[in-house]
Amino acid sequence: MTRVLILGGRGRIGSSVAQDLATHTQAQITITGRSPEIGKAVSLSSGGQVQFLVLDLAEVDKLGEAIANSDLVIHCAGPFHYRDTNVLETCIAQGVNYVDVSDHRSYTSKALNYQEQAAAAGVTAIINTGIFPGISNSMVRQGIEQFDEAEKIHLSYLVSGSGGAGVTVMRTTFLGLQHPFDAWIDGKWQEVQPYSEREAVNFLPPYGRTGVYWFDMPETFTLPHAFPSVKTVITKFGSVPDFYNHMTWITAHVFPKWLMQKRSTIEFLSHVSHFMTDVTNRFTGIGVAVRSEVTGQKNGKTAVFCSDLVHENTAMASGCGTGSIAQLLLEGKLKKPGVFAVEEALPTNLFEYTMQNRGIKIHHSWL
């Protein structure tokens, strides 16, 4: 029996990954957390397929032992702004495959530095595997493959309320507002202000036309690397209800920079926002919408290929993205030694296969 270790498995995202794996594989799943009380509840409710291990990532020896006893490690213990690559390094040293739900360029950059070591160890390490980044990146690859030459990628993300996620995801949002970032525009790197240049995008129902803003995501730089012909990559994000967008804009552009770069400020804003979404979730739901638009040349003409996805629960959609990669690794259908963002590691036929198995429908259209 294959053994999977999910670090941070008691968070909303980690729990969704565990649920997906329990549904689609026979793997023995061990989830970790720092509270033994939670572990008792997990053991009672899982029917034996999911076990609980009390573990703090700072317990290096205990972490190393848990990794050595696993066939696959899934890192869900965010926010990844603060994370080092110790888990990934340990997996490479132990020869254990690795998947994560990382969503910040600082961590992605550090992880990609271990490409050669992972390849030499025969370890497949796939990063950025949730919903965005994750499923969204594979939607882009699917679009790129429709063209003779792709030129532009425009990704738009929309989350209702909390998205069914915990405070950690709120932290990720506010941490993403701290600094300007580089984006690949017109064939060169240009500095962009976070939560700027609002743009109205047509999402699938029930969302319709909604505002999105520039947001710093790892795919801003992994996609140009994966698809060298592309001259522009745009990543924009928005919230439902729309007043959250205006509040986030104020946070990004009006609050003093020194204040936004204090950890205590991020904690305060994250907890207040999570409290607010607990109220609005009742009216908006906790769903997610992703829209990918790829522009390129096909048969000598310029065209746009659009891919749209809607899911009623953002955290569950993220679990599907990560769980599907894990399933393919466990089944031996995906093997690519090295460290890769998901768009470089996952072939489109396998992406379509796992999405179909999970009942996730991606709608396509040409403009």
C-alpha positions in Angstrom: 0.0 0.0 0.0 1.3 3.5 -0.9 1.8 6.0 1.9 1.1 9.7 1.6 2.2 12.3 4.1 0.2 15.6 4.0 1.9 18.4 5.9 -0.6 20.9 7.2 -3.3 18.4 6.5 -5.7 19.9 9.0 -6.0 23.2 7.2 -8.9 23.8 4.8 -6.7 23.2 1.8 -4.9 20.2 3.3 -8.2 18.6 4.4 -9.5 19.0 0.8 -6.4 17.3 -0.6 -6.8 14.4 1.9 -10.5 14.1 0.9 -9.6 14.0 -2.8 -7.0 11.3 -2.2 -9.2 9.2 0.0 -11.8 9.3 -2.8 -9.6 8.6 -5.8 -6.8 6.3 -4.4 -6.3 3.5 -1.9 -3.3 5.2 -0.3 -2.7 5.2 3.4 -2.8 8.9 4.3 -1.1 10.6 7.2 -2.0 14.2 7.9 0.0 16.3 10.3 -0.8 19.1 12.7 0.3 20.6 16.0 -2.8 19.7 18.1 -3.3 16.1 19.4 -6.9 16.8 20.1 -7.6 17.3 16.4 -5.9 14.0 15.7 -8.4 12.0 17.8 -11.3 13.5 15.8 -9.6 12.6 12.5 -9.0 9.0 13.5 -12.6 8.5 14.5 -14.1 10.0 11.4 -11.8 8.6 8.6 -12.5 4.9 8.8 -8.8 4.1 9.1 -7.6 5.4 5.7 -6.5 8.7 7.2 -4.2 8.8 10.2 -3.0 11.7 12.2 0.6 12.6 13.3 1.4 15.4 15.8 4.2 17.2 14.0 5.7 20.7 13.9 7.8 21.5 10.8 10.5 22.8 13.2 11.0 19.2 14.6 13.5 18.4 11.9 14.4 14.8 13.1 10.7 13.8 13.4 9.9 15.4 10.1 12.8 13.5 8.4 11.5 10.2 9.9 8.0 10.9 8.7 9.2 11.7 5.2 11.4 8.5 5.1 8.3 6.4 5.9 6.3 7.9 2.9 6.0 7.3 -0.8 4.8 10.9 -1.5 4.9 14.1 0.6 2.3 16.8 0.0 3.2 20.2 1.5 0.1 22.2 2.4 1.6 24.2 5.4 1.4 27.8 4.2 1.7 30.6 3.9 4.6 29.9 1.6 6.0 33.5 1.8 7.6 32.4 5.1 8.6 28.9 4.1 12.1 27.6 3.5 12.8 24.6 1.3 13.7 22.2 4.1 10.8 19.8 3.3 11.7 19.7 -0.4 15.4 19.2 0.4 14.6 16.3 2.8 12.4 14.6 0.2 15.3 14.8 -2.3 17.7 13.4 0.2 15.3 10.6 1.0 14.3 9.9 -2.6 10.6 10.7 -1.9 8.4 12.4 -4.5 7.1 15.8 -3.5 4.0 18.0 -4.3 3.0 21.3 -2.8 0.3 24.0 -2.9 2.8 26.9 -2.9 1.5 30.1 -4.3 4.2 32.8 -3.9 7.1 33.6 -6.2 9.7 33.8 -3.4 9.1 30.1 -2.5 8.7 29.0 -6.1 12.0 30.6 -7.0 13.8 28.9 -4.1 12.2 25.5 -5.0 13.2 25.6 -8.6 16.9 26.0 -7.6 16.8 22.3 -6.6 16.0 21.1 -10.2 19.4 19.4 -10.7 19.5 17.8 -7.3 16.0 16.4 -7.6 16.7 15.1 -11.2 19.9 13.4 -10.0 18.0 11.7 -7.1 15.2 10.6 -9.4 12.7 12.6 -7.4 9.6 14.2 -9.1 8.8 17.4 -7.4 5.8 19.3 -8.7 5.0 22.8 -7.2 2.1 25.2 -7.5 -0.6 22.5 -7.8 -3.8 23.9 -6.3 -6.5 25.8 -8.2 -4.6 29.0 -9.0 -1.8 28.3 -9.5 -2.4 24.7 -10.5 -5.5 23.8 -12.5 -5.3 27.3 -14.0 -1.7 26.6 -15.4 -2.9 23.4 -17.0 -5.8 25.4 -18.6 -3.2 27.7 -20.1 -1.1 24.8 -21.5 -4.3 23.3 -23.0 -4.8 26.7 -24.7 -1.2 27.1 -25.9 -1.4 23.7 -27.6 -4.3 25.0 -29.8 -1.9 27.5 -31.6 0.9 27.4 -34.1 2.5 30.1 -32.0 1.1 31.5 -28.7 1.8 35.2 -28.0 -0.2 36.3 -24.9 -1.7 34.8 -21.8 -4.3 36.5 -19.7 -5.4 34.7 -16.5 -8.2 36.0 -14.3 -9.3 34.6 -11.0 -12.3 35.3 -8.9 -13.1 34.0 -5.3 -16.4 34.3 -3.4 -15.9 35.4 0.2 -13.4 33.2 2.0 -13.4 30.5 -0.7 -14.0 28.0 2.0 -10.4 28.5 3.1 -8.9 29.5 6.4 -7.0 32.5 7.7 -3.9 31.3 6.0 -5.3 32.2 2.6 -6.3 35.7 3.9 -2.6 36.1 4.9 -1.5 35.1 1.4 -3.7 37.9 -0.1 -2.4 40.6 2.2 1.2 39.5 1.9 0.7 39.8 -1.9 0.1 43.5 -1.5 3.4 44.4 0.2 5.6 44.9 -2.8 5.6 45.8 -6.5 6.5 42.8 -8.7 7.9 42.1 -12.1 5.6 40.9 -14.9 6.4 39.8 -18.4 4.8 42.4 -20.7 5.7 43.0 -24.4 8.7 40.8 -24.2 10.4 42.4 -21.2 10.1 42.5 -17.4 8.2 45.5 -16.2 7.4 46.5 -12.6 3.7 46.3 -11.7 1.9 47.7 -8.6 -0.2 45.0 -6.8 -4.0 45.4 -7.0 -3.8 48.0 -9.8 -5.4 48.4 -13.3 -8.9 47.1 -12.6 -10.3 45.3 -15.5 -13.8 43.9 -16.1 -13.8 40.2 -17.1 -16.7 38.0 -18.2 -16.8 34.9 -16.0 -19.2 32.0 -16.3 -22.5 32.2 -14.3 -23.3 32.9 -11.6 -20.5 35.6 -11.6 -20.8 37.3 -15.0 -18.8 40.6 -15.6 -16.7 41.3 -12.5 -13.6 43.4 -11.7 -10.1 41.9 -11.3 -6.7 43.5 -10.5 -3.0 42.7 -11.0 -1.9 40.2 -8.4 1.6 38.7 -7.8 1.4 35.0 -8.6 4.2 32.4 -9.4 2.7 31.8 -12.8 3.6 35.4 -13.7 7.2 34.1 -14.2 6.8 30.3 -14.6 4.6 30.5 -17.6 7.0 32.7 -19.7 9.7 30.1 -18.8 7.5 27.2 -19.9 6.3 28.9 -23.1 9.1 31.0 -24.5 7.1 32.3 -27.5 4.7 34.2 -25.2 5.5 37.9 -25.0 2.9 38.9 -22.3 1.6 37.1 -19.2 -1.2 38.9 -17.2 -2.4 37.5 -13.8 -5.4 39.3 -12.2 -7.5 38.5 -9.2 -10.8 39.7 -7.8 -13.2 39.0 -4.9 -17.0 38.7 -4.5 -18.7 40.8 -3.2 -17.1 43.7 -5.1 -16.7 45.9 -2.0 -13.9 43.6 -0.9 -12.0 44.6 -4.0 -12.3 48.3 -3.1 -11.2 47.6 0.5 -8.2 45.6 -0.8 -7.3 48.4 -3.2 -7.3 50.9 -0.3 -5.1 48.5 1.7 -2.6 48.2 -1.2 -2.6 51.9 -2.3 -3.5 54.1 0.7 -2.1 52.3 3.8 1.6 53.3 4.4 4.0 50.7 3.1 5.8 50.4 6.4 2.6 49.4 8.1 1.7 46.8 5.5 5.1 45.2 5.9 4.6 44.5 9.6 3.6 41.0 10.4 1.2 42.2 13.1 -0.7 44.3 10.5 -1.0 41.2 8.2 -2.4 39.1 11.1 -4.9 41.8 12.1 -6.2 42.3 8.6 -6.3 38.6 7.9 -8.4 37.8 11.0 -10.8 40.8 10.5 -11.3 39.8 6.8 -12.0 36.2 7.8 -14.6 37.3 10.3 -16.2 39.5 7.6 -16.3 36.7 5.1 -18.0 34.4 7.6 -20.9 36.8 7.4 -20.9 37.3 3.6 -20.3 33.7 2.7 -24.0 33.0 3.4 -25.0 35.3 0.6 -22.1 34.9 -1.9 -21.1 31.3 -1.4 -17.4 30.2 -1.4 -16.9 29.4 -5.0 -14.1 30.1 -7.5 -14.0 31.1 -11.2 -10.9 30.9 -13.5 -10.7 32.3 -17.0 -7.7 31.7 -19.2 -7.4 33.6 -22.5 -4.5 32.6 -24.8 -3.9 34.8 -27.9 -1.8 33.5 -30.8 -1.4 32.6 -34.4 -3.4 29.8 -36.0 -3.4 29.1 -39.7 -1.9 32.5 -40.3 -4.5 34.4 -38.4 -4.7 35.9 -34.9 -7.2 34.2 -32.6 -8.1 33.9 -28.9 -8.8 30.6 -27.1 -10.8 30.9 -23.9 -11.1 28.4 -21.1 -13.5 28.8 -18.2 -14.0 26.9 -15.0 -16.4 27.5 -12.1 -16.4 25.4 -8.8 -18.7 25.9 -5.9 -15.9 25.5 -3.3 -12.5 27.1 -3.8 -10.7 25.0 -1.2 -12.2 21.8 -2.6 -11.1 22.8 -6.2 -7.6 23.3 -4.8 -7.8 19.8 -3.3 -8.8 18.4 -6.7 -5.8 20.1 -8.4 -3.3 18.8 -5.9 -5.0 15.5 -5.4 -5.0 14.8 -9.1 -1.2 15.3 -9.4 -0.7 13.1 -6.3 -2.9 10.4 -7.8 -1.0 10.3 -11.1 2.4 10.1 -9.2 1.1 7.2 -7.0 -0.3 5.3 -10.0 3.1 5.8 -11.9 1.4 7.6 -14.7 3.4 10.8 -14.1 7.2 10.7 -13.7 9.4 13.6 -14.4 12.5 13.8 -12.2 13.4 17.4 -11.2 11.5 20.4 -9.8 8.7 21.7 -12.0 5.8 24.1 -12.0 2.7 22.1 -12.9 2.4 23.4 -16.5 5.8 21.9 -17.3 5.2 18.6 -15.6 1.6 17.6 -16.5 0.6 16.6 -20.1 -2.7 17.9 -21.2 -4.2 14.3 -21.8 -3.5 13.4 -18.1 -4.9 16.8 -17.0 -8.1 16.2 -18.9 -8.4 12.6 -17.6 -8.1 13.7 -13.9 -10.5 16.6 -14.3 -13.1 14.4 -16.0 -12.8 11.9 -13.2 -13.6 14.6 -10.7 -16.5 16.0 -12.6 -14.8 19.3 -13.2 -16.0 20.8 -16.5 -13.8 23.3 -18.4 -15.6 25.2 -21.1 -13.8 26.3 -24.2 -14.6 29.0 -26.8 -12.8 30.9 -29.6 -12.9 34.7 -30.0 
